[in-house]
Amino acid sequence: MNKYTFLIDIDYKPTNPNKFAEEFTNKIKFVEDILKVFVEEVEVFETRKGIHIYVYASSERKISDEEIVVIQLALGSDYKREIFNWSRVISNPKPKHWNVLFKSKEKITKLSRMLTILINNKLDGLGKDL
């Protein structure tokens, strides 16, 4: 099984955590169904302007860097960040560390804990439906 971490940069702070978690989980479910990439867990951190979401996933097949960019965009990551990522991925030579979030900006807060719990609980519920 191949392991992946998708890095999602959301440039706003969700005002309705339940609604955000539901919508984010729906996006994950769609990606899982179509691309056969299975999410195991998420971690959410708050930043000054929004949130960072680390999506830990696996797949039986190898996922290209180009697909990683598309998946991150599909999961709602900031489109400007993903266009920059795309330009890095297709450049020659491709930088070794093209997909980064700035950890120094991240904090564990009440919002980030709540979103982590809500999303992971919804993911657990998806697994039971299979």
ZADO-1210 file (C-alpha; in nm, 4 decimals, padded with zeros to 6 digits):
<atoms>
<atom x="00.0000" y="00.0000" z="00.0000" code="MET" pos="1"/>
<atom x="00.1355" y="00.3430" z="-00.0964" code="ASN" pos="2"/>
<atom x="00.1042" y="00.6162" z="00.1682" code="LYS" pos="3"/>
<atom x="00.0354" y="00.9821" z="00.0935" code="TYR" pos="4"/>
<atom x="-00.0178" y="01.3052" z="00.2835" code="THR" pos="5"/>
<atom x="-00.2315" y="01.5665" z="00.1104" code="PHE" pos="6"/>
<atom x="-00.1725" y="01.9217" z="00.2337" code="LEU" pos="7"/>
<atom x="-00.4813" y="02.1392" z="00.2259" code="ILE" pos="8"/>
<atom x="-00.4566" y="02.5160" z="00.2751" code="ASP" pos="9"/>
<atom x="-00.7889" y="02.6825" z="00.3557" code="ILE" pos="10"/>
<atom x="-00.7651" y="03.0626" z="00.3628" code="ASP" pos="11"/>
<atom x="-01.0614" y="03.1212" z="00.5929" code="TYR" pos="12"/>
<atom x="-01.1746" y="02.9971" z="00.9326" code="LYS" pos="13"/>
<atom x="-01.4959" y="02.7954" z="00.9101" code="PRO" pos="14"/>
<atom x="-01.7741" y="02.9641" z="01.1067" code="THR" pos="15"/>
<atom x="-01.9877" y="02.6482" z="01.1082" code="ASN" pos="16"/>
<atom x="-01.7549" y="02.3562" z="01.1942" code="PRO" pos="17"/>
<atom x="-02.0255" y="02.0897" z="01.1504" code="ASN" pos="18"/>
<atom x="-02.1158" y="02.2115" z="00.8026" code="LYS" pos="19"/>
<atom x="-01.7492" y="02.2423" z="00.7036" code="PHE" pos="20"/>
<atom x="-01.6744" y="01.8890" z="00.8295" code="ALA" pos="21"/>
<atom x="-01.9736" y="01.7490" z="00.6385" code="GLU" pos="22"/>
<atom x="-01.8744" y="01.9220" z="00.3132" code="GLU" pos="23"/>
<atom x="-01.5081" y="01.8247" z="00.3501" code="PHE" pos="24"/>
<atom x="-01.6003" y="01.4627" z="00.4194" code="THR" pos="25"/>
<atom x="-01.8248" y="01.4591" z="00.1107" code="ASN" pos="26"/>
<atom x="-01.5283" y="01.5725" z="-00.1000" code="LYS" pos="27"/>
<atom x="-01.3130" y="01.2980" z="00.0526" code="ILE" pos="28"/>
<atom x="-01.5804" y="01.0364" z="-00.0224" code="LYS" pos="29"/>
<atom x="-01.5970" y="01.1466" z="-00.3872" code="PHE" pos="30"/>
<atom x="-01.2172" y="01.1286" z="-00.4240" code="VAL" pos="31"/>
<atom x="-01.2167" y="00.7849" z="-00.2604" code="GLU" pos="32"/>
<atom x="-01.4927" y="00.6529" z="-00.4872" code="ASP" pos="33"/>
<atom x="-01.3438" y="00.7807" z="-00.8125" code="ILE" pos="34"/>
<atom x="-00.9666" y="00.7635" z="-00.7564" code="LEU" pos="35"/>
<atom x="-00.9480" y="00.4756" z="-00.5053" code="LYS" pos="36"/>
<atom x="-00.7428" y="00.6810" z="-00.2618" code="VAL" pos="37"/>
<atom x="-00.8506" y="00.5975" z="00.0925" code="PHE" pos="38"/>
<atom x="-00.8253" y="00.8499" z="00.3741" code="VAL" pos="39"/>
<atom x="-00.7217" y="00.7088" z="00.7091" code="GLU" pos="40"/>
<atom x="-00.7070" y="01.0212" z="00.9235" code="GLU" pos="41"/>
<atom x="-00.6931" y="01.4000" z="00.9156" code="VAL" pos="42"/>
<atom x="-00.5266" y="01.6601" z="01.1367" code="GLU" pos="43"/>
<atom x="-00.6335" y="02.0239" z="01.1396" code="VAL" pos="44"/>
<atom x="-00.4259" y="02.3211" z="01.2551" code="PHE" pos="45"/>
<atom x="-00.5320" y="02.6838" z="01.2760" code="GLU" pos="46"/>
<atom x="-00.3289" y="02.9567" z="01.1075" code="THR" pos="47"/>
<atom x="-00.3578" y="03.3329" z="01.1267" code="ARG" pos="48"/>
<atom x="-00.5855" y="03.3481" z="00.8206" code="LYS" pos="49"/>
<atom x="-00.7427" y="03.0022" z="00.8105" code="GLY" pos="50"/>
<atom x="-00.6619" y="02.6349" z="00.8598" code="ILE" pos="51"/>
<atom x="-00.4211" y="02.3695" z="00.7355" code="HIS" pos="52"/>
<atom x="-00.5520" y="02.0153" z="00.6951" code="ILE" pos="53"/>
<atom x="-00.3198" y="01.7152" z="00.6709" code="TYR" pos="54"/>
<atom x="-00.5000" y="01.4279" z="00.5015" code="VAL" pos="55"/>
<atom x="-00.3288" y="01.0906" z="00.5543" code="TYR" pos="56"/>
<atom x="-00.4276" y="00.8437" z="00.2847" code="ALA" pos="57"/>
<atom x="-00.3279" y="00.5250" z="00.1070" code="SER" pos="58"/>
<atom x="-00.3756" y="00.3700" z="-00.2333" code="SER" pos="59"/>
<atom x="-00.2851" y="00.0412" z="-00.3945" code="GLU" pos="60"/>
<atom x="-00.1602" y="00.2294" z="-00.6982" code="ARG" pos="61"/>
<atom x="00.1101" y="00.4935" z="-00.7213" code="LYS" pos="62"/>
<atom x="-00.0304" y="00.8454" z="-00.7351" code="ILE" pos="63"/>
<atom x="00.1609" y="01.0955" z="-00.9473" code="SER" pos="64"/>
<atom x="00.2602" y="01.4380" z="-00.8211" code="ASP" pos="65"/>
<atom x="00.0205" y="01.5858" z="-01.0774" code="GLU" pos="66"/>
<atom x="-00.2647" y="01.3816" z="-00.9262" code="GLU" pos="67"/>
<atom x="-00.1679" y="01.5004" z="-00.5786" code="ILE" pos="68"/>
<atom x="-00.2142" y="01.8608" z="-00.6929" code="VAL" pos="69"/>
<atom x="-00.5546" y="01.7777" z="-00.8451" code="VAL" pos="70"/>
<atom x="-00.6679" y="01.5943" z="-00.5300" code="ILE" pos="71"/>
<atom x="-00.5594" y="01.8835" z="-00.3073" code="GLN" pos="72"/>
<atom x="-00.7505" y="02.1251" z="-00.5292" code="LEU" pos="73"/>
<atom x="-01.0573" y="01.8965" z="-00.5255" code="ALA" pos="74"/>
<atom x="-01.0464" y="01.8881" z="-00.1455" code="LEU" pos="75"/>
<atom x="-01.0652" y="02.2670" z="-00.1367" code="GLY" pos="76"/>
<atom x="-00.7052" y="02.3796" z="-00.1035" code="SER" pos="77"/>
<atom x="-00.6339" y="02.7388" z="-00.2027" code="ASP" pos="78"/>
<atom x="-00.6353" y="02.7523" z="-00.5827" code="TYR" pos="79"/>
<atom x="-00.3379" y="02.9901" z="-00.6006" code="LYS" pos="80"/>
<atom x="-00.1268" y="02.7535" z="-00.3909" code="ARG" pos="81"/>
<atom x="-00.2222" y="02.4614" z="-00.6142" code="GLU" pos="82"/>
<atom x="-00.1437" y="02.6520" z="-00.9351" code="ILE" pos="83"/>
<atom x="00.2013" y="02.7279" z="-00.7890" code="PHE" pos="84"/>
<atom x="00.2326" y="02.3583" z="-00.6975" code="ASN" pos="85"/>
<atom x="00.1317" y="02.2614" z="-01.0520" code="TRP" pos="86"/>
<atom x="00.3977" y="02.4900" z="-01.2006" code="SER" pos="87"/>
<atom x="00.6581" y="02.3322" z="-00.9704" code="ARG" pos="88"/>
<atom x="00.5487" y="01.9763" z="-01.0556" code="VAL" pos="89"/>
<atom x="00.5756" y="02.0308" z="-01.4310" code="ILE" pos="90"/>
<atom x="00.9017" y="02.2272" z="-01.4132" code="SER" pos="91"/>
<atom x="01.2307" y="02.0722" z="-01.5137" code="ASN" pos="92"/>
<atom x="01.3984" y="01.9972" z="-01.2875" code="PRO" pos="93"/>
<atom x="01.1161" y="01.9507" z="-01.0394" code="LYS" pos="94"/>
<atom x="01.2026" y="02.0718" z="-00.6868" code="PRO" pos="95"/>
<atom x="01.2315" y="01.7913" z="-00.4330" code="LYS" pos="96"/>
<atom x="01.0065" y="01.9728" z="-00.1829" code="HIS" pos="97"/>
<atom x="00.7356" y="02.1197" z="-00.4039" code="TRP" pos="98"/>
<atom x="00.4389" y="02.0534" z="-00.1710" code="ASN" pos="99"/>
<atom x="00.4832" y="02.2390" z="00.1578" code="VAL" pos="100"/>
<atom x="00.2809" y="02.4123" z="00.4254" code="LEU" pos="101"/>
<atom x="00.4511" y="02.6406" z="00.6762" code="PHE" pos="102"/>
<atom x="00.4309" y="02.4605" z="01.0107" code="LYS" pos="103"/>
<atom x="00.5576" y="02.7689" z="01.1944" code="SER" pos="104"/>
<atom x="00.2209" y="02.9312" z="01.1200" code="LYS" pos="105"/>
<atom x="00.0179" y="02.6434" z="01.2698" code="GLU" pos="106"/>
<atom x="-00.1455" y="02.6263" z="01.6120" code="LYS" pos="107"/>
<atom x="-00.3621" y="02.3701" z="01.7868" code="ILE" pos="108"/>
<atom x="-00.6733" y="02.5580" z="01.8963" code="THR" pos="109"/>
<atom x="-01.0278" y="02.4840" z="02.0030" code="LYS" pos="110"/>
<atom x="-01.1381" y="02.5190" z="01.6386" code="LEU" pos="111"/>
<atom x="-00.8643" y="02.2909" z="01.5049" code="SER" pos="112"/>
<atom x="-00.9354" y="02.0239" z="01.7687" code="ARG" pos="113"/>
<atom x="-01.3082" y="02.0392" z="01.6967" code="MET" pos="114"/>
<atom x="-01.2592" y="02.0092" z="01.3198" code="LEU" pos="115"/>
<atom x="-01.0121" y="01.7217" z="01.3595" code="THR" pos="116"/>
<atom x="-01.2615" y="01.5306" z="01.5752" code="ILE" pos="117"/>
<atom x="-01.5645" y="01.6083" z="01.3574" code="LEU" pos="118"/>
<atom x="-01.3964" y="01.5106" z="01.0310" code="ILE" pos="119"/>
<atom x="-01.2391" y="01.1921" z="01.1707" code="ASN" pos="120"/>
<atom x="-01.5714" y="01.0884" z="01.3269" code="ASN" pos="121"/>
<atom x="-01.7468" y="01.1409" z="00.9932" code="LYS" pos="122"/>
<atom x="-01.4731" y="00.9401" z="00.8187" code="LEU" pos="123"/>
<atom x="-01.5235" y="00.6580" z="01.0693" code="ASP" pos="124"/>
<atom x="-01.8951" y="00.6700" z="00.9891" code="GLY" pos="125"/>
<atom x="-01.8197" y="00.6401" z="00.6160" code="LEU" pos="126"/>
<atom x="-01.6217" y="00.3228" z="00.6762" code="GLY" pos="127"/>
<atom x="-01.9159" y="00.1632" z="00.8531" code="LYS" pos="128"/>
<atom x="-02.1393" y="00.2311" z="00.5526" code="ASP" pos="129"/>
<atom x="-01.9233" y="00.0178" z="00.3214" code="LEU" pos="130"/>
</atoms>
